[in-house]
Amino acid sequence: MTIYEKLTIFFLTTLGFIFGFAGLVFPHQKDLLIWTSSSSFQAQRLHIFFFNLIVGGTVILWFTNKESKFSKNTWLYLTTSFIFSTSVFLNLYIISLISGIILVFLVERVRIHHFGFFPFSFFDYKVPVEKKFHLASLLCLSIGLILAELTILNNYYLKLISPNILPLNYFYLGFSFPLSLIIFSIIYDIIDQKDNPKLKLQKEVSFWFVNIGVIIFFIFIILKMAIGEIFCASLLIIYILFTIYLFLKNTDYFINKKFLISGMFFLVLTSLTGLSMICLQFFYPGISKYQFLNNLLLQMHGYLALYGWSLSGLIVIIRNLDIQQKYQSNKKILIHWFLLIILVPIGILNLWFAILAVPIFLIYFWSTLI
C-alpha cells in the first residue's frame, strides 16, 4: 500500500471518527442509528459508513487481491462506496440504489475470481478455517449491500413491508461484519498450523458457531425477540473469550500480536455494552431515566467496535503485509485504551472532551498506520 493510499485510509477513518460526535454540534442527532425520518440529514450515518463500508470494504478487496497498491477495481470500489455513503446521508436513494448495484458487482467479481461462484468451501473440512472466514467476509459484504438495497427499495418506494418491521438502520449495522470476519481470518491463520486434529476441529466449530450465531442474532433483532438477543449475545461473548484462549495458547510471538490481543479485548467490551443495551431495553422498557444510559451505551458500543476492535485488526492487516520492522507497541496500545475508555465516553457527553479526543486519535492512528 502506497503512502498516498494510506493517507486516503487515514483521512476517511478520521472523518468517520469525527462524525460520531455530530450529536454534540448538530440538532436531532443524539440517538446514534435511530433514523425515523428521511427529511433530515443524519451525519452519524457517516460514522458507520466511512469506516465499515468505505475503508473496511476497500481494505478487504486490497487484501484479497494481494495488491502492492490499489488496483483500478479497488479504487472504483472506494469511490463508489463514497458515493453510496454520501447519497444515503443526503437521502438521495436513487443514487444509493445505483451505486449499491455497482458495489455488489465489484465485490462479487473479486469473490468469484478467488473462491468461485458457489461457496462450496464452507462445507469442505479440508479447506482451512481462515479461508472460510475470508470467503464469509466477502460474501457478507455482498449480502449486506443487497439487503440494504432491498430495504431502501421497500421502505422508500415499493412499501410492501412496513418500515417499522424492516428499519434501514438494522441493515446498515450489517456492514460491520465483513471487516470482523476478515480479522478473524487473520487470527485463525496465525493460530498454530501444525497437524493437530483437536485444534482443527475447534477452529472448524468456531467458524460455524460465530457465523450461524450472528445470523440467528440478526433474525432475533429483526423480530424484536429480546430473550433470543440476550441468549445469542451471551453465547457470542463466550465465543470471543474462547477465541482469545485459542489464540494465546496456540500462537508464538509475532510482531503484531499485541495489537490483535488488544483488539480482541476491545471486542469483549463491545459485546458487553451490546448485551447491556439489550438487557436495559428488556427489563426496563419505556422507562425514560434509562434512555440516557442506553444512548450512551449505544455510542460507546459503536466506538469500541469501530475504533477499538476493527481498527486494531485493520492496522494489523495493513502493517503485516508491507511493514515488518519492529516498532514500540505498548505505549500506543495504552494511548488507544485511554482514548476509547476515558476520552470518548466523556466526549460523547461533552464537546471539549470530544475536541480533545480527535487530535489524540490523529496522533495514535498516524503513528501506527503511516
N, C-alpha and C positions, 0 to 999 in steps of 0.2 A: 504494500500500500504506500503510495507516494505521500510526501508531506502535504501536497495540495488536497489530496483525498482525506487525509487525517484531519486537516483543518476544516473540511466540509462536515465531517462527522462531529468534530468538536463544536462547531457553530450551531448545528441543528440540535444537538443534545443540550447545549446550554440554553437555547431558546425554549426547549421543552421544559427545562428546569425552572426557568423564569415564569413561564405561563402558568405553572402550578400555583403561583401566588396571586393570580389575577383577581381573586375574590377580595383581596385587600385594597384594590385600586378601582376596579370597575364594578358597577352595581349588578345585582341579580346573578352573581357568580359564586356565591358562597358554598353552594352544595355541589361538590365535585361529581360530575357524571349524572346529575339529575337534570335532564333536559326535557321539560314538558312542553316547550313551545319552540316553533321554528321561526318565530318572528324576531328573536333577539340573537345576537352573536355571542356564542359561548367560547371565550378564549381558552377555557380549561379543556376543551376538546383537543386543542393543540398540545396540551400537556401530555396526553396519551399518544397522539398520532406521531409527533415529531420523533419520539424515542422508539416506540414499538414498531410502527408501520414503516416509517422512512428509514431511520438509522438501523433498526433491527433487521428489517427485510433486506436492506442493501448489503449489510454485513453477511447475512445468511447466503445470499446469492454469490457474493465475492468469495466466501469461504468454500462453498460447494464447488465452484469452478476452479478453485486453487489458483486464483489470479495473482500475478505480481502487482498489477494495478487494475483499476476498474475497467471492465470491457464496455463496449458500446451498450450491450444489453443491461449491464448493471447500472450504468449512468441513466439509461432510459427508465429503468425501474425507479431510481431515486427521483428523477424529475417528475415522472407520472404520479408517484406516491405523494410528492409535494403538492401537485395539482389536486389530487383526490382530497388530501387533508385540508387544504385551504378552501376548496369548494364546499366541503362539509361544514367547515367553520362559517362560511358565508351563506349557508343554506341553499347553495346552488346545486340541487340534487341531480339535475340532468347531466351536468358536468361530472358529478361524482359517479353516476352510473356508467358513463362512457369511459372515464379514466379507470374505474374499477375493473371493467371488462379487459382493458389493456393490461392491467396489473396481473390478473388471473392468467392471461395468455403468457406473459413474461415468466411468471413463476412456474407454470406448468411446463413450459418449454425447457427450463432447466431441470425440473424434476424428472420428466420423461427421458431426457438425454442421459441422466446419471442413474436412474432407478427403473426405467420402463414405465409403461402406461398403468398397468395394474400393480398394486403394491403387494406382490406375492412374497416379497422378502419378509414381511411381517410374520408369515406362517412357516418360515423355513428356520428350523432350530440351528442350522449350521451357520446362518448369517449372524455376524457379530451384533450384539445389542447396540453398540454405538452407531452402527449403520442404520439400524431400525429407528433409533431416535432421530437420526439425521433425516431419514425419509419422512418420519412423522412430522418433523418441523416444517418441511416444505409443503407437505400435504395439508397441514393445519393452517398454514398461511393462505393457501388457495381456498380452503373451505371457509376460513374466516372472512375472506373477501367476498366469496359467493353469498354467504349468509347475510352479510351486511348489505350487499346489493339487493338481495331479495327483500330484506326488511325495509330498505328505503323505498323500493318499488311498491311494496304493500302499504306502508304507513302513509306515504305521501301521494300515491297515485291510484292504485287499484283498491285499497282499503277492503280487502277480502277478509282479513282478520283484524280484530280490534288492536290498535297500537298499545293499549293497556296490557294486552296479552303478550305482545312481542315488542317490548320497548327497545329502541335502537341502541341504547347505551349498553345493553347486555352483549350485543354482538361487537361493539367497539372494544369491550373488555377482552374479547377473544384474541385480539391482536397481540396480547402479551404472551400467549402460549408458544408461538413459534420460536421466539428467542430463548425461552426457558428450555424448550426441548433440545435446541442445538447446544445449549450449555450442558445439559445432561449427557448429550452425545460426547462432549469433550471429557466430562467427568468419568464416564464409563469406559472411555477409550484409555484413560490414564490408569484406571484400576488394573492391577496385575493381570497380564495376559497369559500367564502360564497355564498349562493343561490341567485345570482344576475343575472337575465335573460339578462339585458342590457350588463353587463360585459362579460357574457358568449358569447353573440353574437359578441361583439367587439373582443374578443380573437379569435373566430372562423373566422371572416372576416380577421383578421390579419394573421392567418395561411395561408389561401388561397391566400391572396394578395401577401405575400412575396414569396411563392413558385411558383405561376404562374408567378409573376413578374420576378423572376430570370430566369425561363425557357425562357420566351419571350425575356428577355435581352440577354441571351446566343444566341438565334436564330438571333437576330439583329447583334450581334458581328460576328457570322459566315458569315452572309450575307453582312457584312460591311455597314449596314444602320445606318449612324451616327445620323440622326434625331431620329430614333427609340431608339438608345442607349441613347441619351440625355434625351428623354422623360422618359424612364424606370429608368435611373439613378436618375432623379429628383423625380420621384414617390417613389423610394426606400429610398431616404433621408427623404421624408415626413413620410414614414412608420417608419423609425428608430426614428424620433422625436415623433411620436405618441406612439411608444412602450415605450420610456422614460417617456412620460406623464402618461401612464397607470401604469408603474412600480412605479413612485414616488407617484402617487395618491392612489394606492391600495396595498401598502406593508407597514407593520410595520417594526420596526428596527430588523435587524438580523446581525450576526457577520460579514458577508462578503458582506453586501450591498454596501459599498463604493467601493469595487473593481469592482462590476458589473456596478455601475453608471459610474465609471471612464472608464471602458471598452466600455460602450455604447457611450460615447463621443469620444473615440478613433475611434469607428465605424463611427460616423458622419464625422470626419476628413478624414477617409479612403474614404468615399463616395464622399466627396468634392474634394479630389485630383483626384479620378477616373473621376468625372464629368469634372474637369478642363482639364484633358488629352483629353477626347473626344471632348471638345469644341475647344481645340487647333488644333487637327487634322482636325476638320470640317471647322473651319473658316480660318485657316492658313495652308492649305495643301502644303507640299513641300517647305515651307519657312525655310531655313537652320538655321536662327538665333533663331527659336523657338524649334529646335530639342534638344538643350541642356536643355532647361526648361522642355520639355516633358520627357526626360530621367530622369531628377532629380525628377519630379513628380511621375514617374513610380516606382522608387526605394523607394521614401517616402511612396507611396501607399502600397507597399509590406511590408515595416517595420511596418507601422501603423496597417495594417490588421493582420499580424502575431504576432508581439511582443507588440502590444497595445491591440486591441480588443480580439484576440484569446487567448493571454497569460493570460489576466485578467480572462477570463472565465475558462481557464484550471486550474489556481490557485484555483478558487472558487470550481470547481468540486472536485479537489483532497482534499483540506482542509476541505470542508464541509462534506466530508464522514468520515474522521478519525481524525480531529483535531478540537475540539470545543472551546478550550480556547481562551479568548480574547487576541488580540495582537494589538499593535500600528500600524495603517494603514496609517494615514495622511502623515507622513514623507515618507513612502515608495511610496505612490502614487505621491507625489511631485518629488521624485527621478525618478520615472517611466516617468513622463511627461517631466522632464528636459532631460532625456536620449533621448526620441523619438522626441521631438520638437526642441531641440537645438543641441545635440551632433551628433545624427545620420544624420540629413540633412547635417551638415558641414562635418561629417565623410565620407559621400558618395563622397565628393569632395576632402578631404584632409586626407592623410594616418595617420597623427599624431592624428587627432581627432577620426579617426576610432579606432586606438590603444587605445586611452583614453576611448572610449565608451565600449570596450569589458570588462575591469575589473569592470566598474560601473554596466554593465549588470550582470556580475557574482555575484557581491555583492547583487544587488537587487533580482535577481532570487533565489539565495541561501537563503537569509533571509526570503523570502515569501514561498518558496517550502519546503526547508529542515528544 
